[in-house]
């Protein structure tokens, strides 16, 4: 995959990988609005299915470690 994950996408995937909900790192009403766009993008990339991280999402997240 050639998509570079944004900080918001990394945070969301990290929350899911840790067994937390997709919105566990979000606070404030406006952040929830922006998070919906992040969810849709991650789903369209195949990195999330429903509100769960996919195997591809785990690979993408692991590829950001240390960068």
N, C-alpha and C positions, 0 to 999 in steps of 0.2 A: 504494500500500500504506500502511496506517495503523499498521503495527507499528513501534514504536520499538526499534531494536536496542540490546541490552545491551552493556556493555563486552566481555564474553566473546564475544558474537556478532561484534562488530566485529573483535576480535583474530583470530578464526578466519577470517573472510572476508578480512582483510588478508593473513594468511599464505597463503591459497590464491591470492589475486590476485597475490602476489609470486612465485608458482611454488613455494612451499614446501608441505609436507604440512600437513594440518589440525591436527596436533598438535605442530608445530614450536615453538610458543611455550609449551608446557605442561611443567611439571616437577612431579614428585611424584605418588605413587599416587592420592591423593584427588582431585587435579585431573583425572586421566583419567576418573574416575567422573562428575564433573560435566560434563566435556567431551562425554561420550556424549549427555547430555540436550541439550546445545547443538547437536550434530550433528543429532539427530532433529528439533529445532525448526526449524533452518535448512532441512532437507530438506522438512518439512511446509509451510514458507512458500514453497518453490520457489526458495530462494536457493542451495541446494546440490543437486547431483544426484550420487549416489554420494559420492565424496570430492573432487568438483570444484565450483568456483564456477560458477554459471549467469550468464547475461547479466543477469537480474533481481538476482542477488546483487551484481554489479558496480555496477549502478545504485543499489541500496540503500547500498552502501559509499560510493560517490561522494557520495550525498546526506548522509552524515555528516561529510564533510570540512569542517573549519573550524567545527564546532559544538562 
